[in-house]
Amino acid sequence: MCGIVGYAGRGKALPFLMSGLRRLEYRGYDSAGVAVIDGGHLSIVRTSGRIADLEAKLDGTSVPGSVGIGHTRWATHGRPSDENAHPHHGCQGEIAVAHNGIIENHVELRAELLMKGHTFASETDTEVIAHLLEEEAERDLAEAVERVAARLRGSYAFAVVRAQDPDTIVATRRLSPLVVGVGDGENYLASDIPALLERTRRVLVLEDGEVVTLKPDAVEIRRDGGRVHRDISEVPWNLEEAERGGFPHFMIKEILEQPKALRATLAGRISEDLDRVTLDFTLPSVPGKVWLIGCGTSYHAGLVGRRLIEDLARIPAEAELASEFRYLNPLLGPGDLVVALSQSGETLDTIAAVRSIRERGATILAITNVVGSSIFREADFNLPTQAGPEIAVASSKAYTTQITALALLAVTLGRMAGTVDEANESSWAREFWTLPEKAEIVLSQRAELKAVARRLAGASDVFFVGRGLDHALAMEGQLKLKEISYIHAEALAAGELKHGTLALIEPGVPVVALLSQERLATKTLSNLAEIKARGGWIFGILAAGVDGGGDLDGSVRLPKAPAILAALLEALPLQILAYETALERGTDIDKPRNLAKSVTVE
């Protein structure tokens, strides 16, 4: 949550700060601000609202200077307001701080600072950092940041500028991402790579506990008082891939990019003869149990992955919410495999869960979309999805590529366990290779789905029903609809309707029926008859061989595919349905209220 940018160079800081903030607005959009140093004078401009509101406030305002930081906020402590917008300053107005995350001990730190005579101007936890830095005003700025960070509890990344250090930015992180962009005569700071791509693809990813100092001609990383050497990495995608490219929203662009994303996930992982799955790591042994952990959409991918691993490899598997798993006492230890799923690789609950797992001796495999992210670095093995940048808050291509990666893993585990022989593996490899083409066929049905969306747009409740893998997909379908259209939606195992929820079905209530699993279709169709008898309006997503009968009011059909891949393809019409419904309702699709893309707070 929230986004930080920074610029230290010889040019003007403000143009980069504003362009970087626009590219990070998906991380938070209830307030924004900048702090720029010019000749020893610190100027801070901030406002509630979005980046456009900050631009309007800056219009005609002179904010010169070649060193500065900026911030776009997702509110945690304190309502969205001008006073609570970042960057924050101390009593003297000589220090400015932009912060992501939560300072858990801010109440006691505030009380201590009040006793010393400091006065506070906001409701935020962040402001204590600025006042603590004032207490260290006589020290070198990097040393001051290191000393203050040692006093903070919680998750954070923060960047600091100080009037008496007019060519310097200092920043640090713990459980919240920060990336340094390396340029020529100018260096940059950001919470995420897209903010940097207009200027550079050369990056340094900071580790927890490191303190970085940026000057126009130098980047220095320190930890525990000593220098850290870090090789510069080259970002494998460019600015064009991170931009909308003529689409009205990032979400529809990313939905339609899924054939390309699936090809990227499969590239190098299917042999040239299309007869073998070839991952670029080898697990030490067949795991006794596989645990899949994630949050939101990644958790839903884990629900699918559990079924894939149990069906193909016949290894016990369990999917858990990372936010719950970190507080459980699971029967987990050496010999188990934990698959950590996260688009960004920076999801705080998942990071914390991974660290608790490491103490138990389990093997950790990360499936993320960001090479070099925190979860990527924490894991023993990695299976990057390679989906390219995903900017829309509502995930699409990250979900389908995570499931694809999990399917590749399931076949690999099956080969190790002896449940997938050479002929089976060859068959699966060829089926995987056809996925992008079949995804294109599904996406071509957008017009039919748009007509259904007009019906859903007027509803107050929508139910998603299915059995087996279809129930797992229903979970993701209802999440997509409610997070961007604000319509209440609920996912149900179809057989559970009669155990309570059928009481909510009345004439006209829309139901999305998922029927990608041919062997379960007859049972699900019986449940749909119960809905139809009570006047429900039913739209179906059907496998190639399923006859929907007379109870469906509309449907789209998936291309012929094995059941586990039909379920993956089923995600695409669910995503389009959510997008088109939100479009009908006029909501802010890429920036849904109260949400942000990268969840780096607990």
C-alpha positions in Angstrom: 0.0 0.0 0.0 1.1 3.6 -0.7 3.9 4.6 -3.1 7.2 6.4 -2.7 9.3 8.1 -5.3 12.5 10.0 -5.1 14.9 11.9 -7.4 18.5 13.0 -6.8 20.1 14.6 -9.8 21.1 17.7 -11.7 17.8 18.2 -13.5 14.5 19.3 -12.0 13.1 16.8 -9.5 9.4 17.6 -9.9 8.8 16.2 -13.4 10.1 12.7 -12.4 8.3 12.8 -9.0 4.9 13.5 -10.7 5.4 11.0 -13.5 6.5 8.4 -11.0 3.5 9.1 -8.7 1.1 8.7 -11.6 2.6 5.2 -12.3 2.3 4.3 -8.6 -1.2 5.6 -8.1 -2.5 2.0 -8.2 -0.8 1.6 -4.8 -2.9 4.3 -3.1 -5.0 7.2 -4.2 -6.6 9.1 -1.3 -3.9 11.8 -1.0 -0.5 12.7 -2.4 2.4 15.1 -2.0 6.0 16.1 -2.8 8.9 17.6 -0.9 11.7 19.3 -2.9 15.0 20.9 -1.8 16.3 23.9 -3.6 19.4 25.6 -2.3 18.9 24.5 1.3 15.2 25.4 1.3 12.6 22.6 1.7 9.2 23.0 -0.1 6.3 20.6 0.7 3.1 20.5 -1.3 0.4 17.9 -0.5 -3.3 17.4 -0.8 -6.1 14.9 -0.2 -7.4 13.3 -3.4 -5.6 11.9 -6.3 -2.5 12.8 -8.3 -4.7 15.0 -10.5 -5.6 17.1 -7.4 -1.9 17.4 -6.5 -1.2 18.6 -10.1 -3.9 21.2 -9.8 -2.5 22.4 -6.5 1.0 22.7 -8.1 -0.3 24.5 -11.2 1.5 27.8 -11.3 3.4 27.1 -8.1 7.2 27.3 -8.3 8.7 24.1 -6.7 12.3 24.2 -8.1 15.1 21.9 -6.9 16.9 18.8 -8.1 16.4 16.6 -5.0 13.0 15.5 -3.8 10.6 12.8 -2.7 6.9 12.1 -3.4 4.2 10.0 -2.0 0.7 8.6 -2.9 -1.3 7.3 0.0 -3.6 4.6 1.0 -4.9 5.6 4.4 -4.1 3.5 7.5 -3.7 5.9 10.4 -5.8 9.0 10.0 -8.5 9.9 7.5 -7.6 11.1 4.0 -7.0 14.8 4.4 -4.4 17.5 3.6 -3.0 17.3 7.1 -2.5 13.5 6.9 -1.1 13.5 3.4 2.7 12.8 3.0 5.4 13.9 3.1 5.4 14.8 6.8 7.8 17.2 8.5 9.0 17.9 12.0 8.6 21.0 14.2 11.4 22.9 12.4 10.2 22.2 8.8 13.7 21.1 7.9 13.0 17.4 7.4 10.5 15.6 5.2 9.5 11.9 5.3 7.4 9.8 3.0 6.5 6.4 4.5 4.7 3.2 3.5 3.6 0.7 6.1 2.6 0.9 9.7 4.7 1.9 12.8 3.2 -0.3 15.5 4.8 1.5 18.4 3.9 5.0 17.2 1.7 5.8 20.2 4.5 5.3 22.8 6.9 7.2 20.5 4.5 10.1 20.1 4.0 10.2 23.9 7.8 10.4 24.4 8.2 13.1 21.8 5.3 15.2 23.3 7.1 15.0 26.6 10.1 16.5 24.9 8.1 19.4 23.5 7.4 18.3 20.0 4.1 19.3 18.5 2.2 17.1 16.0 0.2 18.3 13.0 -1.4 15.0 11.8 -3.1 11.8 12.9 -0.6 9.6 11.2 1.9 7.2 12.6 4.4 8.5 10.1 4.9 11.8 11.7 6.8 10.3 14.6 9.6 9.5 12.2 10.2 13.1 11.2 10.3 14.2 14.9 12.6 11.3 15.8 14.9 12.4 13.0 14.9 16.0 14.5 16.3 14.5 17.7 19.2 13.2 15.6 19.7 16.5 13.8 23.5 16.7 14.6 24.2 13.3 13.0 25.0 12.3 9.4 21.6 11.7 7.8 22.2 8.1 7.0 23.3 7.4 10.5 20.3 9.3 11.8 17.9 7.1 9.7 19.6 4.0 10.9 19.3 5.0 14.5 15.6 5.9 14.1 14.8 2.8 12.2 16.2 0.7 15.0 13.5 2.2 17.3 10.6 1.4 15.0 8.4 -1.7 15.3 6.2 -2.8 12.4 6.5 -2.8 8.6 7.9 0.2 6.8 9.8 1.8 3.9 10.5 5.5 4.2 12.5 8.1 2.4 13.9 11.3 3.9 15.2 14.6 2.7 16.8 17.3 4.9 17.4 20.9 4.1 21.0 20.9 5.3 21.7 18.0 2.9 20.5 19.5 -0.3 21.9 16.8 -2.7 20.9 13.7 -0.7 18.0 11.3 -0.2 18.2 8.6 2.5 15.8 5.7 2.6 15.4 2.3 4.4 12.9 -0.6 4.4 11.5 -3.4 6.5 8.8 -5.7 5.0 7.9 -3.0 2.5 9.5 -2.7 -1.0 12.0 -0.1 -2.2 13.8 -0.1 -5.5 16.7 2.2 -6.6 16.9 3.2 -10.2 20.5 3.9 -11.4 20.9 6.6 -14.0 23.6 8.9 -15.5 24.1 11.9 -13.2 20.8 11.2 -11.5 19.4 8.3 -9.4 15.9 7.4 -8.4 13.9 5.7 -5.7 10.5 4.0 -6.0 8.2 1.5 -4.3 7.8 -0.4 -7.6 9.6 -0.7 -10.9 7.0 0.9 -13.2 7.8 4.3 -11.7 11.4 4.1 -12.9 11.0 2.8 -16.4 10.7 6.2 -18.1 14.2 7.0 -17.0 16.1 3.7 -16.4 15.8 -0.1 -16.5 18.9 -0.5 -14.2 17.8 -1.2 -10.7 19.0 -2.2 -7.2 16.5 -3.9 -4.9 16.9 -3.1 -1.3 16.8 -5.8 1.4 15.3 -5.4 4.9 17.4 -3.4 7.3 19.5 -1.7 4.6 19.9 2.1 4.4 20.5 3.7 1.0 21.9 7.1 0.3 21.2 8.6 -3.1 23.2 11.5 -4.6 23.3 12.6 -8.2 26.5 10.7 -8.9 26.4 8.0 -6.2 24.3 5.3 -4.6 25.6 3.8 -1.3 23.9 1.0 0.6 24.8 0.3 4.2 23.7 -2.2 6.8 24.8 -2.2 10.5 27.3 0.5 9.7 29.1 -1.3 6.9 28.8 -1.0 3.1 26.9 -3.5 1.1 27.8 -4.4 -2.5 24.8 -5.1 -4.8 25.0 -5.9 -8.5 22.7 -3.8 -10.7 19.9 -5.8 -12.4 18.3 -5.1 -15.7 14.5 -5.0 -15.8 13.3 -7.4 -18.4 10.3 -5.3 -19.6 9.9 -1.8 -20.8 7.8 1.3 -20.2 5.5 0.4 -23.1 4.5 -2.9 -21.4 3.7 -0.9 -18.2 1.5 1.6 -20.0 -2.2 1.3 -21.1 -1.3 1.2 -24.8 -4.5 2.8 -25.9 -6.8 0.7 -23.7 -9.4 2.6 -21.5 -8.2 0.7 -18.4 -5.2 -1.4 -17.4 -7.6 -4.2 -16.3 -9.0 -4.9 -19.8 -5.5 -4.6 -21.3 -4.2 -7.1 -18.8 -7.2 -9.4 -19.3 -6.6 -9.4 -23.1 -2.8 -9.9 -22.6 -3.4 -13.3 -21.0 -2.6 -15.4 -24.1 0.8 -13.6 -24.2 1.3 -14.0 -20.5 0.5 -17.7 -20.6 3.0 -18.2 -23.4 5.6 -16.4 -21.3 4.9 -18.6 -18.3 5.2 -21.8 -20.4 8.3 -20.6 -22.3 11.3 -22.7 -21.4 9.2 -25.0 -19.2 7.9 -27.3 -22.0 10.5 -29.3 -23.9 11.0 -28.6 -27.6 9.4 -31.9 -28.5 6.4 -30.9 -26.3 6.7 -34.1 -24.3 8.2 -33.0 -20.9 7.7 -30.4 -18.3 11.1 -28.8 -17.5 11.3 -26.6 -14.5 14.6 -24.9 -13.8 15.0 -26.3 -10.3 14.9 -29.8 -8.7 13.2 -30.4 -5.4 15.3 -32.5 -3.0 12.5 -35.2 -2.5 8.8 -35.9 -2.9 7.2 -33.7 -0.2 5.1 -35.4 2.4 2.5 -32.6 2.1 2.2 -29.4 0.1 0.9 -26.2 1.7 -0.2 -23.4 -0.6 -0.4 -19.9 1.0 -1.5 -16.6 -0.4 -4.0 -13.7 0.1 -7.0 -12.7 -2.0 -6.6 -13.8 -5.6 -3.4 -15.7 -4.9 -5.2 -17.7 -2.2 -7.9 -18.6 -4.8 -5.1 -19.8 -7.1 -3.9 -21.9 -4.2 -7.3 -23.5 -3.9 -7.0 -24.6 -7.6 -3.4 -25.7 -7.0 -4.4 -27.9 -4.1 -6.8 -29.8 -6.4 -4.2 -30.1 -9.2 -1.5 -31.5 -6.9 -3.8 -34.0 -5.2 -5.3 -35.1 -8.5 -2.1 -35.4 -10.5 0.6 -36.1 -7.9 -1.6 -37.8 -5.2 0.2 -35.8 -2.5 -1.9 -34.3 0.3 -2.2 -30.6 -0.2 -3.8 -27.8 1.8 -4.5 -24.1 0.8 -4.5 -21.5 3.5 -4.9 -17.8 3.8 -1.5 -16.4 4.6 -3.0 -13.8 7.0 -4.4 -16.8 9.0 -1.6 -19.2 8.5 1.0 -17.1 10.2 -1.0 -17.3 13.5 -1.8 -21.0 13.3 0.2 -23.9 14.7 0.1 -26.3 11.6 1.5 -29.8 11.5 4.3 -28.7 9.2 8.0 -29.5 9.2 11.0 -30.9 7.3 9.8 -32.9 4.3 6.9 -30.6 3.6 6.8 -28.1 0.7 5.2 -24.7 1.1 4.2 -22.8 -2.1 4.0 -19.0 -1.4 1.9 -17.2 -4.0 2.0 -13.5 -4.5 1.8 -11.3 -7.6 4.1 -8.6 -6.2 6.2 -10.8 -4.0 5.8 -8.1 -1.4 2.5 -9.1 0.3 3.2 -8.6 4.0 1.1 -11.4 5.4 2.7 -13.9 3.0 6.2 -12.7 3.8 5.6 -13.1 7.5 4.1 -16.6 7.0 7.1 -17.6 4.9 9.5 -16.5 7.6 7.6 -18.4 10.3 7.7 -21.5 8.0 11.5 -21.3 7.6 11.8 -21.8 11.3 10.0 -25.1 11.0 12.4 -26.4 8.3 10.0 -26.8 5.4 11.1 -26.2 1.9 9.7 -23.0 0.4 8.8 -22.5 -3.3 7.8 -19.0 -4.4 5.4 -18.3 -7.3 5.6 -14.6 -7.9 5.5 -12.2 -10.8 8.4 -10.1 -9.7 11.9 -11.5 -9.8 14.0 -10.2 -6.9 11.0 -9.4 -4.7 11.0 -10.1 -1.0 9.3 -13.5 -1.2 11.4 -14.4 -4.2 14.5 -13.8 -2.1 13.2 -15.6 1.0 12.4 -18.8 -0.9 14.5 -21.9 -1.5 13.2 -22.3 -5.0 11.4 -20.0 -7.4 8.9 -20.4 -10.3 8.3 -16.9 -11.6 5.1 -16.5 -13.6 6.8 -14.0 -16.1 3.4 -12.4 -16.8 4.8 -8.9 -17.2 3.7 -5.9 -15.2 0.2 -6.0 -13.7 -1.0 -2.5 -12.8 -4.8 -2.8 -12.2 -5.7 -3.4 -8.6 -8.0 -6.3 -9.6 -5.7 -9.1 -10.7 -6.3 -11.0 -13.9 -3.2 -12.4 -15.7 -1.4 -13.0 -12.4 -4.2 -15.4 -11.4 -4.2 -17.5 -14.6 -0.4 -17.6 -14.8 -0.2 -18.7 -11.1 -2.5 -21.5 -11.9 -0.5 -22.4 -15.0 2.7 -22.5 -12.8 0.9 -24.7 -10.3 -0.2 -27.0 -13.1 3.4 -27.3 -14.2 4.4 -28.0 -10.6 1.7 -30.6 -10.2 2.9 -32.6 -13.2 6.5 -32.3 -12.0 5.5 -33.6 -8.5 3.5 -36.4 -10.2 6.6 -37.5 -12.1 8.6 -37.5 -8.9 5.9 -39.4 -7.1 5.4 -41.9 -9.9 1.8 -41.0 -10.5 2.5 -39.3 -13.9 4.3 -41.5 -16.4 6.0 -40.5 -19.6 2.9 -40.8 -21.7 0.8 -38.8 -19.2 3.5 -36.1 -19.0 3.7 -35.8 -22.8 0.0 -35.5 -23.0 -0.1 -32.8 -20.4 2.8 -30.9 -22.0 1.0 -30.7 -25.3 -2.2 -29.6 -23.6 -0.4 -26.9 -21.7 1.1 -25.7 -25.0 -2.4 -25.1 -26.5 -3.6 -23.0 -23.6 -2.7 -19.5 -25.1 -4.6 -20.4 -28.3 -7.6 -21.6 -26.3 -7.5 -18.4 -24.2 -7.8 -16.4 -27.4 -11.0 -18.3 -28.3 -12.5 -17.6 -24.9 -11.6 -13.9 -25.1 -13.3 -13.6 -28.4 -16.7 -14.0 -26.6 -16.5 -10.6 -25.0 -19.6 -9.3 -26.8 -21.8 -12.0 -25.4 -20.5 -11.3 -21.9 -21.1 -7.6 -22.3 -24.8 -8.3 -22.8 -24.9 -10.3 -19.6 -23.0 -7.5 -17.7 -25.9 -5.1 -18.5 -28.2 -7.5 -16.6 -25.8 -7.8 -13.6 -25.1 -4.1 -13.4 -28.6 -3.5 -11.9 -28.4 -6.2 -9.3 -27.8 -5.8 -5.6 -26.6 -9.4 -5.2 -25.1 -12.0 -7.5 -24.4 -15.6 -6.6 -21.6 -17.8 -8.2 -22.1 -21.6 -7.9 -20.0 -24.6 -8.9 -18.6 -27.9 -7.7 -15.0 -29.0 -7.3 -12.6 -26.8 -9.3 -15.7 -24.7 -10.3 -16.2 -23.8 -6.7 -12.6 -22.6 -6.5 -13.2 -20.5 -9.6 -16.5 -19.2 -8.2 -14.5 -17.8 -5.3 -12.4 -15.7 -7.7 -15.3 -14.7 -9.8 -17.3 -13.2 -6.9 -14.1 -11.4 -5.7 -13.6 -9.8 -9.1 -17.2 -8.7 -9.4 -17.5 -7.1 -6.0 -14.0 -5.4 -5.8 -14.6 -3.3 -9.0 -18.4 -3.1 -9.4 -19.2 -2.8 -5.7 -22.1 -5.4 -6.1 -22.4 -7.8 -3.3 -21.4 -11.3 -4.5 -21.1 -14.7 -2.9 -19.5 -18.0 -4.0 -21.1 -21.3 -3.1 -20.4 -24.9 -3.6 -23.5 -25.8 -5.6 -24.5 -28.6 -3.3 -24.6 -26.2 -0.4 -27.4 -24.0 -1.8 -30.1 -26.1 -0.1 -28.3 -25.8 3.2 -29.3 -22.2 3.7 -28.5 -19.8 0.8 -31.5 -21.0 -1.2 -33.5 -18.8 1.1 -32.0 -15.7 -0.6 -33.1 -16.8 -4.1 -36.1 -14.9 -5.3 -37.4 -13.9 -8.8 -34.8 -12.1 -10.9 -31.8 -12.8 -8.6 -28.8 -13.4 -11.0 -26.7 -16.6 -10.6 -23.5 -17.3 -12.5 -23.3 -21.1 -12.9 -19.8 -22.6 -13.5 -19.9 -25.9 -15.4 -16.4 -26.5 -16.6 -16.2 -29.9 -14.9 -18.1 -32.4 -17.1 -18.2 -35.2 -14.6 -19.9 -32.9 -12.0 -22.2 -31.1 -14.5 -25.3 -33.3 -13.9 -25.2 -32.7 -10.2 -24.7 -28.9 -10.6 -27.6 -28.8 -13.2 -29.9 -30.4 -10.5 -29.0 -27.5 -8.2 -29.7 -25.0 -10.9 -33.1 -26.4 -11.3 -33.7 -25.6 -7.6 -32.7 -22.0 -8.4 -34.9 -21.8 -11.5 -37.9 -23.1 -9.6 -37.6 -20.1 -7.4 -37.3 -17.6 -10.2 -33.6 -17.1 -10.3 -31.9 -15.8 -13.5 -29.0 -18.1 -14.5 -26.0 -17.5 -16.7 -23.7 -20.5 -17.4 -20.1 -20.9 -18.4 -20.0 -24.4 -19.9 -17.4 -27.0 -20.8 -17.4 -28.1 -24.4 -19.3 -31.3 -23.7 -21.9 -30.0 -21.2 -25.5 -29.6 -22.2 -26.9 -26.7 -20.2 -30.5 -27.8 -20.6 -33.4 -25.5 -20.4 -32.7 -23.8 -17.1 -30.0 -21.4 -18.4 -31.0 -17.9 -19.4 -27.7 -17.4 -21.3 -24.3 -19.1 -21.6 -20.9 -19.1 -23.2 -18.9 -22.2 -24.0 -15.3 -23.1 -23.3 -13.1 -24.8 -26.0 -12.5 -28.5 -25.4 -9.8 -29.1 -22.8 -9.0 -31.4 -19.8 -11.1 -30.5 -16.8 -8.2 -28.8 -14.9 -7.4 -26.6 -17.9 -11.1 -25.9 -18.6 -11.3 -24.4 -15.1 -8.3 -22.2 -15.8 -9.9 -20.9 -19.0 -13.1 -20.3 -17.1 -11.4 -17.5 -15.3 -11.3 -15.3 -18.4 -15.1 -14.9 -18.9 -15.4 -14.3 -15.2 -12.9 -11.5 -15.4 -14.6 -9.9 -18.5 -17.9 -10.2 -16.8 -16.7 -8.3 -13.8 -15.0 -5.7 -16.0 -18.0 -5.1 -18.2 -20.4 -4.9 -15.3 -18.2 -2.3 -13.6 -18.0 -0.4 -16.9 -21.8 -0.3 -17.0 -21.9 1.0 -13.5 -19.3 3.7 -14.1 -17.0 2.7 -11.3 -13.2 3.5 -11.2 -12.1 0.1 -12.5 -8.4 0.4 -12.1 -8.6 2.1 -8.7 -11.5 0.6 -6.7 -12.4 2.4 -3.5 -10.6 1.4 -0.3 -8.2 -1.0 -2.1 -4.7 -0.9 -3.4 -2.5 -3.2 -5.5 0.4 -4.2 -3.3 -0.8 -5.0 0.3 2.2 -4.3 2.5 0.4 -3.8 5.8 -1.2 -6.3 8.1 
